Amino acid sequence: QVQLVESGGGLVQPGGSLRLSCAASETLFSINYIGWYRQAPGKERELVATINWGGHTNYVDSVKGRFTISRDNAKNTVYLQMNSLKPEDTAVYYCKAARGIRNEYDYWGQGTQVTVSS
């Protein structure tokens, strides 16, 4: 079972930046992909970005050009660099690891709060 620990959230002004970290308990090469998701109050959880074992990335349209997902294999850690933050980016951010032939096994972190406000 993969354990994930997120960190790096906080309060930032509009236009500011934050870097979130997702530390995994196992090597990233044993995981099909890791994704960052977010959930704002009263809304459903949505996918923000993913990175697979080969380093291929995907982003939701609303964050393209502003967010960058990356990985440090030596540290078993995936990052989400968030620039030009907007109030609508405010949410609890979670990372998820997927394993299995059909990605049937999901493991979630506890989440980290990001608040964008002046």
ZADREN-704818 format. One line per 5 residues: number of its first residue (from 1); for each residue x, y, z of N, C-alpha, C. Coordinates in nm, 3 decimals, padded with zeros to 5 digits. Layout:
NUM> X/Y/Z/X/Y/Z/X/Y/Z; ...
END
This chain:
1> 00.085/-00.118/00.000/00.000/00.000/00.000/00.089/00.124/00.000; 00.058/00.218/-00.090/00.138/00.340/-00.102/00.083/00.445/-00.006; 00.170/00.507/00.068/00.132/00.620/00.153/00.182/00.749/00.089; 00.097/00.851/00.090/00.128/00.979/00.028/00.111/01.090/00.131; 00.206/01.182/00.133/00.200/01.295/00.225/00.218/01.423/00.144
6> 00.113/01.509/00.145/00.121/01.637/00.075/00.170/01.746/00.170; 00.233/01.846/00.112/00.275/01.963/00.190/00.290/02.081/00.095; 00.304/02.201/00.154/00.331/02.319/00.074/00.214/02.413/00.055; 00.097/02.376/00.106/-00.017/02.465/00.091/-00.004/02.587/00.181; -00.098/02.682/00.163/-00.096/02.802/00.244/-00.181/02.911/00.185
11> -00.163/03.031/00.239/-00.236/03.149/00.194/-00.144/03.231/00.104; -00.194/03.269/-00.013/-00.114/03.347/-00.107/-00.203/03.449/-00.175; -00.145/03.561/-00.213/-00.223/03.665/-00.281/-00.241/03.629/-00.428; -00.346/03.681/-00.490/-00.363/03.659/-00.635/-00.238/03.700/-00.711; -00.200/03.617/-00.808/-00.079/03.640/-00.884/00.044/03.576/-00.824
16> 00.032/03.526/-00.703/00.146/03.464/-00.635/00.169/03.320/-00.677; 00.266/03.256/-00.610/00.306/03.120/-00.643/00.315/03.033/-00.518; 00.293/02.906/-00.537/00.315/02.804/-00.434/00.368/02.679/-00.502; 00.443/02.599/-00.427/00.484/02.468/-00.476/00.438/02.363/-00.378; 00.354/02.273/-00.428/00.306/02.161/-00.347/00.396/02.040/-00.368
21> 00.412/01.961/-00.262/00.490/01.838/-00.270/00.404/01.719/-00.230; 00.427/01.608/-00.296/00.359/01.482/-00.265/00.467/01.376/-00.251; 00.496/01.338/-00.126/00.601/01.240/-00.099/00.540/01.101/-00.087; 00.592/01.008/-00.166/00.541/00.870/-00.167/00.630/00.780/-00.082; 00.569/00.675/-00.027/00.642/00.583/00.060/00.720/00.479/-00.020
26> 00.697/00.476/-00.154/00.765/00.379/-00.238/00.821/00.446/-00.362; 00.904/00.376/-00.432/00.960/00.431/-00.554/00.852/00.467/-00.654; 00.869/00.580/-00.721/00.771/00.624/-00.818/00.761/00.528/-00.937; 00.863/00.448/-00.959/00.860/00.356/-01.073/00.765/00.239/-01.048; 00.717/00.223/-00.925/00.620/00.118/-00.894/00.477/00.168/-00.908
31> 00.462/00.296/-00.948/00.332/00.361/-00.957/00.306/00.398/-01.102; 00.186/00.368/-01.152/00.154/00.397/-01.292/00.154/00.548/-01.318; 00.083/00.620/-01.233/00.085/00.766/-01.244/00.048/00.826/-01.111; 00.086/00.951/-01.092/00.042/01.031/-00.977/-00.030/01.153/-01.030; -00.143/01.182/-00.968/-00.221/01.298/-01.008/-00.244/01.393/-00.893
36> -00.255/01.520/-00.927/-00.300/01.621/-00.832/-00.445/01.651/-00.861; -00.528/01.652/-00.757/-00.670/01.683/-00.766/-00.698/01.796/-00.668; -00.810/01.861/-00.687/-00.849/01.966/-00.593/-01.000/01.964/-00.572; -01.041/02.009/-00.454/-01.182/02.016/-00.423/-01.209/02.146/-00.350; -01.291/02.230/-00.412/-01.333/02.355/-00.352/-01.462/02.333/-00.275
41> -01.493/02.418/-00.178/-01.616/02.401/-00.099/-01.739/02.397/-00.188; -01.821/02.295/-00.167/-01.945/02.283/-00.243/-01.929/02.231/-00.384; -01.807/02.193/-00.421/-01.783/02.144/-00.556/-01.727/02.003/-00.554; -01.735/01.937/-00.668/-01.679/01.803/-00.678/-01.527/01.810/-00.693; -01.463/01.702/-00.654/-01.318/01.694/-00.671/-01.287/01.687/-00.820
46> -01.186/01.764/-00.863/-01.151/01.764/-01.004/-01.002/01.736/-01.023; -00.972/01.675/-01.137/-00.834/01.647/-01.172/-00.766/01.776/-01.216; -00.644/01.798/-01.169/-00.567/01.916/-01.205/-00.454/01.879/-01.302; -00.375/01.778/-01.266/-00.261/01.740/-01.349/-00.218/01.599/-01.313; -00.157/01.531/-01.410/-00.102/01.398/-01.385/00.037/01.386/-01.446
51> 00.114/01.293/-01.391/00.244/01.258/-01.448/00.260/01.108/-01.434; 00.298/01.039/-01.543/00.307/00.895/-01.536/00.452/00.850/-01.511; 00.472/00.720/-01.507/00.604/00.667/-01.472/00.709/00.709/-01.573; 00.664/00.737/-01.696/00.759/00.779/-01.800/00.781/00.929/-01.805; 00.710/01.003/-01.721/00.727/01.148/-01.719/00.629/01.224/-01.806
56> 00.536/01.154/-01.871/00.436/01.222/-01.955/00.336/01.295/-01.865; 00.302/01.419/-01.904/00.215/01.502/-01.821/00.086/01.539/-01.892; -00.017/01.566/-01.812/-00.145/01.616/-01.862/-00.197/01.720/-01.764; -00.270/01.818/-01.817/-00.325/01.925/-01.734/-00.470/01.954/-01.773; -00.548/01.996/-01.675/-00.680/02.048/-01.705/-00.662/02.185/-01.770
61> -00.752/02.222/-01.860/-00.735/02.345/-01.937/-00.719/02.469/-01.849; -00.787/02.473/-01.737/-00.788/02.594/-01.654/-00.652/02.625/-01.590; -00.560/02.528/-01.590/-00.429/02.552/-01.527/-00.314/02.548/-01.626; -00.343/02.517/-01.752/-00.236/02.509/-01.852/-00.165/02.643/-01.864; -00.033/02.637/-01.866/00.048/02.759/-01.874/00.076/02.822/-01.739
66> 00.007/02.778/-01.635/00.028/02.834/-01.500/00.086/02.732/-01.403; 00.043/02.607/-01.415/00.087/02.501/-01.324/00.182/02.407/-01.397; 00.278/02.352/-01.323/00.370/02.253/-01.378/00.385/02.138/-01.280; 00.361/02.017/-01.329/00.379/01.897/-01.248/00.514/01.836/-01.285; 00.588/01.790/-01.184/00.719/01.731/-01.208/00.746/01.625/-01.102
71> 00.855/01.550/-01.121/00.885/01.443/-01.027/01.035/01.438/-01.000; 01.070/01.399/-00.879/01.208/01.374/-00.840/01.214/01.228/-00.798; 01.262/01.142/-00.887/01.261/00.999/-00.859/01.347/00.963/-00.740; 01.456/01.035/-00.720/01.546/01.005/-00.608/01.479/01.030/-00.474; 01.386/01.125/-00.472/01.317/01.160/-00.347/01.177/01.101/-00.340
76> 01.137/01.024/-00.442/01.002/00.966/-00.446/00.895/01.074/-00.427; 00.916/01.187/-00.490/00.830/01.303/-00.467/00.783/01.363/-00.600; 00.655/01.400/-00.602/00.597/01.471/-00.715/00.561/01.611/-00.669; 00.588/01.709/-00.754/00.563/01.849/-00.721/00.456/01.907/-00.811; 00.390/02.010/-00.760/00.299/02.091/-00.842/00.338/02.236/-00.819
81> 00.406/02.293/-00.918/00.441/02.435/-00.913/00.324/02.515/-00.966; 00.272/02.604/-00.885/00.154/02.682/-00.921/00.192/02.830/-00.926; 00.182/02.887/-01.044/00.213/03.028/-01.064/00.088/03.104/-01.107; 00.094/03.236/-01.099/-00.018/03.321/-01.139/-00.149/03.272/-01.077; -00.146/03.247/-00.949/-00.263/03.191/-00.881/-00.380/03.287/-00.881
86> -00.500/03.230/-00.890/-00.624/03.305/-00.893/-00.711/03.263/-00.775; -00.804/03.348/-00.735/-00.895/03.310/-00.625/-00.968/03.178/-00.653; -00.999/03.151/-00.778/-01.070/03.028/-00.812/-00.983/02.903/-00.800; -00.854/02.920/-00.774/-00.767/02.806/-00.746/-00.777/02.761/-00.601; -00.848/02.837/-00.520/-00.864/02.802/-00.379/-00.935/02.668/-00.364
91> -00.872/02.577/-00.292/-00.926/02.442/-00.275/-00.834/02.363/-00.183; -00.881/02.246/-00.145/-00.792/02.147/-00.084/-00.733/02.065/-00.199; -00.602/02.055/-00.201/-00.532/01.983/-00.307/-00.487/01.846/-00.253; -00.518/01.743/-00.331/-00.485/01.606/-00.295/-00.397/01.544/-00.403; -00.309/01.455/-00.364/-00.241/01.373/-00.465/-00.291/01.230/-00.454
96> -00.290/01.164/-00.567/-00.337/01.027/-00.578/-00.237/00.945/-00.658; -00.209/00.824/-00.611/-00.123/00.731/-00.683/-00.210/00.618/-00.737; -00.185/00.579/-00.862/-00.262/00.472/-00.925/-00.170/00.356/-00.958; -00.217/00.236/-00.927/-00.142/00.114/-00.956/-00.236/00.011/-01.014; -00.178/-00.097/-01.067/-00.258/-00.205/-01.122/-00.258/-00.202/-01.273
101> -00.293/-00.317/-01.331/-00.293/-00.329/-01.476/-00.387/-00.228/-01.539; -00.501/-00.204/-01.473/-00.601/-00.108/-01.523/-00.616/00.011/-01.428; -00.507/00.043/-01.356/-00.512/00.154/-01.259/-00.626/00.136/-01.160; -00.650/00.010/-01.119/-00.766/-00.016/-01.035/-00.740/00.011/-00.887; -00.615/00.037/-00.850/-00.583/00.063/-00.710/-00.546/00.211/-00.695
106> -00.620/00.281/-00.610/-00.598/00.423/-00.584/-00.553/00.443/-00.440; -00.458/00.533/-00.423/-00.411/00.569/-00.289/-00.409/00.721/-00.282; -00.467/00.776/-00.175/-00.482/00.921/-00.162/-00.404/00.973/-00.043; -00.357/01.096/-00.058/-00.300/01.167/00.055/-00.409/01.236/00.135; -00.367/01.307/00.240/-00.464/01.370/00.331/-00.509/01.508/00.283
111> -00.439/01.565/00.188/-00.476/01.695/00.134/-00.402/01.810/00.199; -00.389/01.919/00.123/-00.328/02.041/00.176/-00.409/02.160/00.124; -00.439/02.255/00.212/-00.525/02.367/00.177/-00.444/02.475/00.104; -00.501/02.522/-00.007/-00.447/02.637/-00.080/-00.555/02.744/-00.083; -00.522/02.861/-00.033/-00.615/02.974/-00.032/-00.551/03.091/-00.104
116> -00.620/03.140/-00.206/-00.572/03.254/-00.284/-00.666/03.371/-00.256; -00.613/03.469/-00.185/-00.697/03.581/-00.142/-00.610/03.701/-00.109; -00.666/03.819/-00.133/-00.597/03.941/-00.098/-00.639/03.989/00.041
END
